[in-house]
Amino acid sequence: MATRTAGPLRAFAQRIAARRGWNVAIVAVARKLAVIAWHLLSRDEEYAYGRPSRLRIKLRTLELRTGSQRARGRSIGLASTEAERRLELERAEQAEAAYRRLVAERTTSGNGAGDATGARISRR
């Protein structure tokens, strides 16, 4: 799902897929998600690019699975308006564009072998 919705993970997947293929890109995104989850849990932080409406829906679904009472006649995602959803999507697209700019700047700067390969540490 991370590769289908707007955001930095989709841009990352497309960049890897262009070089190595979609199978490798899916595994790379899965690893990146695991690393992000570990960092968020170990530092007790929230995901910077999270969407509040999706979080509300997921939390309500968990509440219902654990036996919480259902609200008849209301949808789970009714609390978010169309304007909020559009704003969330716009923010995700901006984050994706920012990631693409970051990668473009890093690859054109020519600051060493790590820039072209995506590696963080270059050994001498």
CNS distance restraints for C-alpha pairs under 8 A (distance, minus, plus):
assign (resid   1 and name CA) (resid   5 and name CA) 6.56 0.50 0.50
assign (resid   2 and name CA) (resid   7 and name CA) 7.91 0.50 0.50
assign (resid   2 and name CA) (resid   9 and name CA) 6.04 0.50 0.50
assign (resid   2 and name CA) (resid  10 and name CA) 6.13 0.50 0.50
assign (resid   2 and name CA) (resid  29 and name CA) 7.85 0.50 0.50
assign (resid   3 and name CA) (resid   9 and name CA) 6.24 0.50 0.50
assign (resid   3 and name CA) (resid  10 and name CA) 4.25 0.50 0.50
assign (resid   3 and name CA) (resid  11 and name CA) 7.84 0.50 0.50
assign (resid   3 and name CA) (resid  13 and name CA) 6.21 0.50 0.50
assign (resid   3 and name CA) (resid  14 and name CA) 7.92 0.50 0.50
assign (resid   3 and name CA) (resid  26 and name CA) 7.93 0.50 0.50
assign (resid   3 and name CA) (resid  29 and name CA) 7.90 0.50 0.50
assign (resid   4 and name CA) (resid  10 and name CA) 6.44 0.50 0.50
assign (resid   5 and name CA) (resid  10 and name CA) 6.62 0.50 0.50
assign (resid   6 and name CA) (resid  10 and name CA) 6.16 0.50 0.50
assign (resid   6 and name CA) (resid  89 and name CA) 7.10 0.50 0.50
assign (resid   6 and name CA) (resid  92 and name CA) 5.47 0.50 0.50
assign (resid   6 and name CA) (resid  93 and name CA) 5.33 0.50 0.50
assign (resid   6 and name CA) (resid  96 and name CA) 6.52 0.50 0.50
assign (resid   7 and name CA) (resid  11 and name CA) 6.71 0.50 0.50
assign (resid   7 and name CA) (resid  49 and name CA) 7.50 0.50 0.50
assign (resid   7 and name CA) (resid  92 and name CA) 4.71 0.50 0.50
assign (resid   7 and name CA) (resid  93 and name CA) 5.67 0.50 0.50
assign (resid   7 and name CA) (resid  94 and name CA) 7.69 0.50 0.50
assign (resid   7 and name CA) (resid  95 and name CA) 5.70 0.50 0.50
assign (resid   7 and name CA) (resid  96 and name CA) 4.37 0.50 0.50
assign (resid   8 and name CA) (resid  12 and name CA) 6.11 0.50 0.50
assign (resid   8 and name CA) (resid  92 and name CA) 7.67 0.50 0.50
assign (resid   8 and name CA) (resid  95 and name CA) 5.90 0.50 0.50
assign (resid   8 and name CA) (resid  96 and name CA) 4.28 0.50 0.50
assign (resid   8 and name CA) (resid  97 and name CA) 7.74 0.50 0.50
assign (resid   8 and name CA) (resid  98 and name CA) 7.97 0.50 0.50
assign (resid   8 and name CA) (resid  99 and name CA) 5.73 0.50 0.50
assign (resid   8 and name CA) (resid 100 and name CA) 7.93 0.50 0.50
assign (resid   9 and name CA) (resid  13 and name CA) 6.08 0.50 0.50
assign (resid   9 and name CA) (resid  29 and name CA) 6.84 0.50 0.50
assign (resid   9 and name CA) (resid  96 and name CA) 7.64 0.50 0.50
assign (resid  10 and name CA) (resid  14 and name CA) 6.15 0.50 0.50
assign (resid  10 and name CA) (resid  96 and name CA) 7.36 0.50 0.50
assign (resid  11 and name CA) (resid  15 and name CA) 6.14 0.50 0.50
assign (resid  11 and name CA) (resid  96 and name CA) 5.96 0.50 0.50
assign (resid  11 and name CA) (resid  99 and name CA) 7.07 0.50 0.50
assign (resid  11 and name CA) (resid 100 and name CA) 6.58 0.50 0.50
assign (resid  12 and name CA) (resid  16 and name CA) 6.28 0.50 0.50
assign (resid  12 and name CA) (resid  29 and name CA) 7.53 0.50 0.50
assign (resid  12 and name CA) (resid  99 and name CA) 7.97 0.50 0.50
assign (resid  13 and name CA) (resid  17 and name CA) 5.92 0.50 0.50
assign (resid  13 and name CA) (resid  22 and name CA) 7.76 0.50 0.50
assign (resid  13 and name CA) (resid  25 and name CA) 5.20 0.50 0.50
assign (resid  13 and name CA) (resid  26 and name CA) 6.86 0.50 0.50
assign (resid  13 and name CA) (resid  28 and name CA) 7.52 0.50 0.50
assign (resid  13 and name CA) (resid  29 and name CA) 6.30 0.50 0.50
assign (resid  14 and name CA) (resid  18 and name CA) 6.09 0.50 0.50
assign (resid  14 and name CA) (resid  25 and name CA) 7.43 0.50 0.50
assign (resid  15 and name CA) (resid  19 and name CA) 6.81 0.50 0.50
assign (resid  16 and name CA) (resid  20 and name CA) 5.83 0.50 0.50
assign (resid  16 and name CA) (resid  21 and name CA) 6.96 0.50 0.50
assign (resid  16 and name CA) (resid  22 and name CA) 7.65 0.50 0.50
assign (resid  16 and name CA) (resid  24 and name CA) 7.44 0.50 0.50
assign (resid  16 and name CA) (resid  25 and name CA) 5.21 0.50 0.50
assign (resid  16 and name CA) (resid  28 and name CA) 7.90 0.50 0.50
assign (resid  17 and name CA) (resid  21 and name CA) 4.14 0.50 0.50
assign (resid  17 and name CA) (resid  22 and name CA) 4.70 0.50 0.50
assign (resid  17 and name CA) (resid  23 and name CA) 7.73 0.50 0.50
assign (resid  17 and name CA) (resid  24 and name CA) 7.00 0.50 0.50
assign (resid  17 and name CA) (resid  25 and name CA) 5.13 0.50 0.50
assign (resid  18 and name CA) (resid  22 and name CA) 7.95 0.50 0.50
assign (resid  20 and name CA) (resid  24 and name CA) 6.15 0.50 0.50
assign (resid  20 and name CA) (resid  25 and name CA) 7.07 0.50 0.50
assign (resid  21 and name CA) (resid  25 and name CA) 6.30 0.50 0.50
assign (resid  22 and name CA) (resid  26 and name CA) 6.03 0.50 0.50
assign (resid  23 and name CA) (resid  27 and name CA) 6.57 0.50 0.50
assign (resid  24 and name CA) (resid  28 and name CA) 6.16 0.50 0.50
assign (resid  25 and name CA) (resid  29 and name CA) 6.12 0.50 0.50
assign (resid  26 and name CA) (resid  30 and name CA) 6.16 0.50 0.50
assign (resid  27 and name CA) (resid  31 and name CA) 6.18 0.50 0.50
assign (resid  28 and name CA) (resid  32 and name CA) 6.11 0.50 0.50
assign (resid  29 and name CA) (resid  33 and name CA) 6.06 0.50 0.50
assign (resid  30 and name CA) (resid  34 and name CA) 6.28 0.50 0.50
assign (resid  31 and name CA) (resid  35 and name CA) 6.25 0.50 0.50
assign (resid  32 and name CA) (resid  36 and name CA) 6.06 0.50 0.50
assign (resid  33 and name CA) (resid  37 and name CA) 6.00 0.50 0.50
assign (resid  34 and name CA) (resid  38 and name CA) 6.16 0.50 0.50
assign (resid  35 and name CA) (resid  39 and name CA) 6.22 0.50 0.50
assign (resid  36 and name CA) (resid  40 and name CA) 6.10 0.50 0.50
assign (resid  37 and name CA) (resid  41 and name CA) 6.07 0.50 0.50
assign (resid  38 and name CA) (resid  42 and name CA) 5.92 0.50 0.50
assign (resid  39 and name CA) (resid  43 and name CA) 5.90 0.50 0.50
assign (resid  40 and name CA) (resid  44 and name CA) 5.57 0.50 0.50
assign (resid  40 and name CA) (resid  45 and name CA) 4.96 0.50 0.50
assign (resid  40 and name CA) (resid  46 and name CA) 6.29 0.50 0.50
assign (resid  40 and name CA) (resid  47 and name CA) 6.92 0.50 0.50
assign (resid  41 and name CA) (resid  45 and name CA) 6.80 0.50 0.50
assign (resid  46 and name CA) (resid  50 and name CA) 7.84 0.50 0.50
assign (resid  49 and name CA) (resid  92 and name CA) 6.71 0.50 0.50
assign (resid  49 and name CA) (resid  95 and name CA) 7.46 0.50 0.50
assign (resid  50 and name CA) (resid  55 and name CA) 7.73 0.50 0.50
assign (resid  51 and name CA) (resid  55 and name CA) 6.38 0.50 0.50
assign (resid  51 and name CA) (resid  88 and name CA) 6.15 0.50 0.50
assign (resid  52 and name CA) (resid  56 and name CA) 6.20 0.50 0.50
assign (resid  52 and name CA) (resid  88 and name CA) 7.97 0.50 0.50
assign (resid  53 and name CA) (resid  57 and name CA) 6.35 0.50 0.50
assign (resid  53 and name CA) (resid  77 and name CA) 6.84 0.50 0.50
assign (resid  53 and name CA) (resid  79 and name CA) 7.98 0.50 0.50
assign (resid  53 and name CA) (resid  80 and name CA) 6.06 0.50 0.50
assign (resid  53 and name CA) (resid  85 and name CA) 7.27 0.50 0.50
assign (resid  54 and name CA) (resid  58 and name CA) 6.17 0.50 0.50
assign (resid  55 and name CA) (resid  59 and name CA) 6.07 0.50 0.50
assign (resid  56 and name CA) (resid  60 and name CA) 6.08 0.50 0.50
assign (resid  56 and name CA) (resid  77 and name CA) 7.29 0.50 0.50
assign (resid  57 and name CA) (resid  61 and name CA) 6.12 0.50 0.50
assign (resid  57 and name CA) (resid  76 and name CA) 5.92 0.50 0.50
assign (resid  57 and name CA) (resid  77 and name CA) 5.84 0.50 0.50
assign (resid  58 and name CA) (resid  62 and name CA) 6.29 0.50 0.50
assign (resid  59 and name CA) (resid  63 and name CA) 6.22 0.50 0.50
assign (resid  60 and name CA) (resid  64 and name CA) 6.22 0.50 0.50
assign (resid  60 and name CA) (resid  76 and name CA) 6.88 0.50 0.50
assign (resid  61 and name CA) (resid  65 and name CA) 6.27 0.50 0.50
assign (resid  62 and name CA) (resid  66 and name CA) 6.29 0.50 0.50
assign (resid  63 and name CA) (resid  67 and name CA) 6.57 0.50 0.50
assign (resid  63 and name CA) (resid  68 and name CA) 5.38 0.50 0.50
assign (resid  64 and name CA) (resid  68 and name CA) 4.87 0.50 0.50
assign (resid  64 and name CA) (resid  69 and name CA) 6.84 0.50 0.50
assign (resid  64 and name CA) (resid  70 and name CA) 6.89 0.50 0.50
assign (resid  74 and name CA) (resid  78 and name CA) 6.92 0.50 0.50
assign (resid  80 and name CA) (resid  84 and name CA) 6.04 0.50 0.50
assign (resid  80 and name CA) (resid  85 and name CA) 6.86 0.50 0.50
assign (resid  81 and name CA) (resid  85 and name CA) 6.41 0.50 0.50
assign (resid  82 and name CA) (resid  86 and name CA) 6.17 0.50 0.50
assign (resid  83 and name CA) (resid  87 and name CA) 6.13 0.50 0.50
assign (resid  84 and name CA) (resid  88 and name CA) 6.17 0.50 0.50
assign (resid  85 and name CA) (resid  89 and name CA) 6.21 0.50 0.50
assign (resid  86 and name CA) (resid  90 and name CA) 6.07 0.50 0.50
assign (resid  87 and name CA) (resid  91 and name CA) 6.17 0.50 0.50
assign (resid  88 and name CA) (resid  92 and name CA) 6.25 0.50 0.50
assign (resid  89 and name CA) (resid  93 and name CA) 6.20 0.50 0.50
assign (resid  90 and name CA) (resid  94 and name CA) 6.18 0.50 0.50
assign (resid  91 and name CA) (resid  95 and name CA) 6.18 0.50 0.50
assign (resid  92 and name CA) (resid  96 and name CA) 6.22 0.50 0.50
assign (resid  93 and name CA) (resid  97 and name CA) 6.19 0.50 0.50
assign (resid  94 and name CA) (resid  98 and name CA) 6.10 0.50 0.50
assign (resid  95 and name CA) (resid  99 and name CA) 6.21 0.50 0.50
assign (resid  96 and name CA) (resid 100 and name CA) 6.30 0.50 0.50
assign (resid  97 and name CA) (resid 101 and name CA) 6.22 0.50 0.50
assign (resid  98 and name CA) (resid 102 and name CA) 6.15 0.50 0.50
assign (resid  99 and name CA) (resid 103 and name CA) 6.26 0.50 0.50
assign (resid 100 and name CA) (resid 104 and name CA) 6.12 0.50 0.50
assign (resid 101 and name CA) (resid 105 and name CA) 6.06 0.50 0.50
assign (resid 102 and name CA) (resid 106 and name CA) 6.10 0.50 0.50
assign (resid 103 and name CA) (resid 107 and name CA) 6.11 0.50 0.50
assign (resid 104 and name CA) (resid 108 and name CA) 6.16 0.50 0.50
assign (resid 105 and name CA) (resid 109 and name CA) 5.97 0.50 0.50
assign (resid 106 and name CA) (resid 110 and name CA) 7.26 0.50 0.50
assign (resid 106 and name CA) (resid 111 and name CA) 7.78 0.50 0.50
assign (resid 106 and name CA) (resid 115 and name CA) 5.93 0.50 0.50
assign (resid 107 and name CA) (resid 115 and name CA) 5.37 0.50 0.50
assign (resid 107 and name CA) (resid 116 and name CA) 5.57 0.50 0.50
assign (resid 110 and name CA) (resid 115 and name CA) 6.65 0.50 0.50
assign (resid 110 and name CA) (resid 116 and name CA) 7.75 0.50 0.50
assign (resid 111 and name CA) (resid 115 and name CA) 6.37 0.50 0.50
assign (resid 112 and name CA) (resid 116 and name CA) 7.62 0.50 0.50
assign (resid 112 and name CA) (resid 122 and name CA) 7.52 0.50 0.50
assign (resid 113 and name CA) (resid 117 and name CA) 6.65 0.50 0.50
assign (resid 113 and name CA) (resid 119 and name CA) 7.94 0.50 0.50
assign (resid 113 and name CA) (resid 122 and name CA) 6.57 0.50 0.50
assign (resid 114 and name CA) (resid 118 and name CA) 5.58 0.50 0.50
assign (resid 114 and name CA) (resid 119 and name CA) 4.54 0.50 0.50
assign (resid 114 and name CA) (resid 120 and name CA) 5.96 0.50 0.50
assign (resid 114 and name CA) (resid 121 and name CA) 6.38 0.50 0.50
assign (resid 114 and name CA) (resid 122 and name CA) 5.45 0.50 0.50
assign (resid 115 and name CA) (resid 119 and name CA) 6.67 0.50 0.50
assign (resid 115 and name CA) (resid 120 and name CA) 7.86 0.50 0.50
